Amino acid sequence: MDGHTPSQLPQSELNRITDDLVTQFKTVFDPEIPVDIYELGLIYKVDINDERHVDIEMTLTAPGCPVAGEMPGWVEAAAKRVEGVSSVSVNLVFDPPWTPARMSDEAKLELNML
């Protein structure tokens, strides 16, 4: 045995939490752009461990974004609304830098960029 224990969370529960997190991320908007942070591509990574702790890596459209200090708190609050999540940690990163290429087609359509 390699000492690695399999995940205690069933895949179905991981999938549900992931789907619910995405739903919650879509309730958080960049105040300068009328599109949610998920469709903008600001969420880089989401990890859920066996204790139901969620680690989120996200960025901003620009490092000088006026809500830079508040946005991680909004994302943390949104993630904490998901049933089954025990705790949340949001890490703001700027590498790789965000570009409009990270936006979903839905976001580009919303902003007339298609």
C-alpha atoms as a printed R data frame, in Angstrom:
    type eleno elety resid chain resno       x      y       z
1   ATOM     1    CA   MET     A     1   0.000  0.000   0.000
2   ATOM     2    CA   ASP     A     2   1.208  3.470  -0.791
3   ATOM     3    CA   GLY     A     3  -0.406  5.067   2.247
4   ATOM     4    CA   HIS     A     4  -2.838  7.085   0.127
5   ATOM     5    CA   THR     A     5  -6.387  6.845   1.377
6   ATOM     6    CA   PRO     A     6  -9.161  7.130  -1.160
7   ATOM     7    CA   SER     A     7 -11.473 10.104  -0.923
8   ATOM     8    CA   GLN     A     8 -14.057  9.734   1.817
9   ATOM     9    CA   LEU     A     9 -16.549 11.783  -0.179
10  ATOM    10    CA   PRO     A    10 -18.561  9.826  -2.722
11  ATOM    11    CA   GLN     A    11 -18.126 11.076  -6.301
12  ATOM    12    CA   SER     A    12 -21.841 11.918  -6.449
13  ATOM    13    CA   GLU     A    13 -21.457 14.222  -3.423
14  ATOM    14    CA   LEU     A    14 -18.345 15.845  -4.909
15  ATOM    15    CA   ASN     A    15 -20.252 16.430  -8.146
16  ATOM    16    CA   ARG     A    16 -23.219 17.956  -6.311
17  ATOM    17    CA   ILE     A    17 -21.014 20.281  -4.255
18  ATOM    18    CA   THR     A    18 -19.117 21.297  -7.404
19  ATOM    19    CA   ASP     A    19 -22.354 22.039  -9.277
20  ATOM    20    CA   ASP     A    20 -23.713 24.001  -6.312
21  ATOM    21    CA   LEU     A    21 -20.455 25.976  -6.056
22  ATOM    22    CA   VAL     A    22 -20.717 26.942  -9.737
23  ATOM    23    CA   THR     A    23 -24.327 28.034  -9.153
24  ATOM    24    CA   GLN     A    24 -23.179 30.215  -6.249
25  ATOM    25    CA   PHE     A    25 -20.200 31.641  -8.181
26  ATOM    26    CA   LYS     A    26 -22.700 32.784 -10.823
27  ATOM    27    CA   THR     A    27 -24.357 35.014  -8.191
28  ATOM    28    CA   VAL     A    28 -21.159 37.080  -7.779
29  ATOM    29    CA   PHE     A    29 -20.634 39.861 -10.314
30  ATOM    30    CA   ASP     A    30 -17.702 42.084 -11.144
31  ATOM    31    CA   PRO     A    31 -19.223 45.536 -10.493
32  ATOM    32    CA   GLU     A    32 -17.606 46.974 -13.619
33  ATOM    33    CA   ILE     A    33 -18.781 44.214 -15.985
34  ATOM    34    CA   PRO     A    34 -22.395 42.925 -16.096
35  ATOM    35    CA   VAL     A    35 -21.269 39.282 -16.165
36  ATOM    36    CA   ASP     A    36 -20.761 36.867 -13.273
37  ATOM    37    CA   ILE     A    37 -17.264 35.876 -12.152
38  ATOM    38    CA   TYR     A    38 -17.664 32.264 -13.294
39  ATOM    39    CA   GLU     A    39 -18.547 33.173 -16.883
40  ATOM    40    CA   LEU     A    40 -15.753 35.783 -16.844
41  ATOM    41    CA   GLY     A    41 -13.278 32.996 -16.056
42  ATOM    42    CA   LEU     A    42 -12.107 34.530 -12.788
43  ATOM    43    CA   ILE     A    43 -12.303 31.214 -10.902
44  ATOM    44    CA   TYR     A    44  -9.060 29.371 -11.686
45  ATOM    45    CA   LYS     A    45  -9.226 26.359  -9.378
46  ATOM    46    CA   VAL     A    46 -11.544 24.741  -6.842
47  ATOM    47    CA   ASP     A    47 -10.410 21.883  -4.592
48  ATOM    48    CA   ILE     A    48 -12.655 20.061  -2.116
49  ATOM    49    CA   ASN     A    49 -10.970 17.868   0.502
50  ATOM    50    CA   ASP     A    50 -12.372 14.997   2.568
51  ATOM    51    CA   GLU     A    51 -13.265 17.369   5.408
52  ATOM    52    CA   ARG     A    52 -15.411 19.345   2.937
53  ATOM    53    CA   HIS     A    53 -13.036 22.295   3.043
54  ATOM    54    CA   VAL     A    54 -13.058 24.209  -0.248
55  ATOM    55    CA   ASP     A    55  -9.903 25.914  -1.554
56  ATOM    56    CA   ILE     A    56 -10.582 28.446  -4.308
57  ATOM    57    CA   GLU     A    57  -8.019 30.175  -6.501
58  ATOM    58    CA   MET     A    58  -9.364 33.190  -8.300
59  ATOM    59    CA   THR     A    59  -8.185 36.333  -9.985
60  ATOM    60    CA   LEU     A    60  -9.586 39.743 -10.888
61  ATOM    61    CA   THR     A    61 -10.017 41.347 -14.287
62  ATOM    62    CA   ALA     A    62  -7.284 43.807 -13.232
63  ATOM    63    CA   PRO     A    63  -4.992 43.964 -10.172
64  ATOM    64    CA   GLY     A    64  -6.238 47.506  -9.477
65  ATOM    65    CA   CYS     A    65  -9.881 46.435  -9.517
66  ATOM    66    CA   PRO     A    66 -11.797 48.705  -7.083
67  ATOM    67    CA   VAL     A    67 -13.296 45.686  -5.299
68  ATOM    68    CA   ALA     A    68 -10.022 43.750  -5.007
69  ATOM    69    CA   GLY     A    69 -10.313 43.743  -1.226
70  ATOM    70    CA   GLU     A    70 -13.981 42.719  -1.216
71  ATOM    71    CA   MET     A    71 -14.319 40.193  -4.050
72  ATOM    72    CA   PRO     A    72 -12.622 37.248  -2.235
73  ATOM    73    CA   GLY     A    73 -15.047 37.759   0.663
74  ATOM    74    CA   TRP     A    74 -18.010 37.699  -1.711
75  ATOM    75    CA   VAL     A    75 -16.736 34.463  -3.250
76  ATOM    76    CA   GLU     A    76 -16.113 32.922   0.188
77  ATOM    77    CA   ALA     A    77 -19.634 33.858   1.326
78  ATOM    78    CA   ALA     A    78 -21.126 32.380  -1.860
79  ATOM    79    CA   ALA     A    79 -19.200 29.108  -1.417
80  ATOM    80    CA   LYS     A    80 -20.236 28.849   2.250
81  ATOM    81    CA   ARG     A    81 -23.892 28.881   1.164
82  ATOM    82    CA   VAL     A    82 -23.403 25.457  -0.441
83  ATOM    83    CA   GLU     A    83 -24.840 22.619   1.636
84  ATOM    84    CA   GLY     A    84 -22.120 20.267   2.857
85  ATOM    85    CA   VAL     A    85 -19.254 22.779   2.706
86  ATOM    86    CA   SER     A    86 -17.510 22.992   6.087
87  ATOM    87    CA   SER     A    87 -15.058 25.824   5.426
88  ATOM    88    CA   VAL     A    88 -13.723 27.943   2.580
89  ATOM    89    CA   SER     A    89 -10.408 29.562   1.760
90  ATOM    90    CA   VAL     A    90 -10.085 32.005  -1.156
91  ATOM    91    CA   ASN     A    91  -6.654 32.759  -2.573
92  ATOM    92    CA   LEU     A    92  -6.308 35.735  -4.918
93  ATOM    93    CA   VAL     A    93  -3.709 35.115  -7.638
94  ATOM    94    CA   PHE     A    94  -2.513 37.169 -10.601
95  ATOM    95    CA   ASP     A    95  -0.474 34.481 -12.348
96  ATOM    96    CA   PRO     A    96  -1.513 33.692 -14.972
97  ATOM    97    CA   PRO     A    97  -3.023 37.121 -15.560
98  ATOM    98    CA   TRP     A    98  -6.670 37.212 -16.577
99  ATOM    99    CA   THR     A    99  -7.434 37.987 -20.224
100 ATOM   100    CA   PRO     A   100 -10.764 38.200 -22.076
101 ATOM   101    CA   ALA     A   101  -9.830 34.862 -23.697
102 ATOM   102    CA   ARG     A   102 -10.777 33.188 -20.382
103 ATOM   103    CA   MET     A   103 -14.394 34.325 -20.736
104 ATOM   104    CA   SER     A   104 -17.080 31.831 -21.720
105 ATOM   105    CA   ASP     A   105 -18.881 32.279 -25.020
106 ATOM   106    CA   GLU     A   106 -21.930 33.254 -22.950
107 ATOM   107    CA   ALA     A   107 -19.986 36.121 -21.358
108 ATOM   108    CA   LYS     A   108 -18.565 37.244 -24.710
109 ATOM   109    CA   LEU     A   109 -22.063 37.230 -26.194
110 ATOM   110    CA   GLU     A   110 -23.372 39.247 -23.234
111 ATOM   111    CA   LEU     A   111 -20.641 41.847 -23.810
112 ATOM   112    CA   ASN     A   112 -21.025 41.810 -27.628
113 ATOM   113    CA   MET     A   113 -17.531 40.404 -28.071
114 ATOM   114    CA   LEU     A   114 -18.448 37.499 -30.386
